[in-house]
Amino acid sequence: MLTLLGPFRASERFPPNITVARTAAPASSSAEQVRGSIRTQSEAQGGKGVDALPDREIDGEAAIGVTYSRSGPGAELTQRTYAVVHGRQLYTIASTTALKSAVDGEKVLETVLDTWRWAR
């Protein structure tokens, strides 16, 4: 797992971050099964209002995503998570920010996903 922390703003009480996790990909899962699994995990973390994000590509691979809000340490948070299978690995890429910085977090995540390149 890799976590990148953004600048901490005392007024938000939570540092924005992007987390990338890699696990073995399920043997046979449709995009909707992966989305359902992410939805279940998000709800288990206290996620409220879990909604699907538009499907997209990450360096040529199909990716699915969800967005939701949750309570964090001293702040209401918003999280956007995309999952993509590359090779035999499932990559989960998530952005978590204070709710009042959600637009900034969305822009940063989109930049990361737009510039993502798989090692060849």
Secondary structure as GFF3:
##gff-version 3
##sequence-region A 1 120
A	DSSP	beta_strand	2	5	.	.	.	ID=ss1
A	DSSP	beta_strand	17	24	.	.	.	ID=ss2
A	DSSP	alpha_helix	31	44	.	.	.	ID=ss3
A	DSSP	beta_strand	48	58	.	.	.	ID=ss4
A	DSSP	beta_strand	61	72	.	.	.	ID=ss5
A	DSSP	beta_strand	75	86	.	.	.	ID=ss6
A	DSSP	beta_strand	89	98	.	.	.	ID=ss7
A	DSSP	three_ten_helix	99	101	.	.	.	ID=ss8
A	DSSP	alpha_helix	102	115	.	.	.	ID=ss9
###
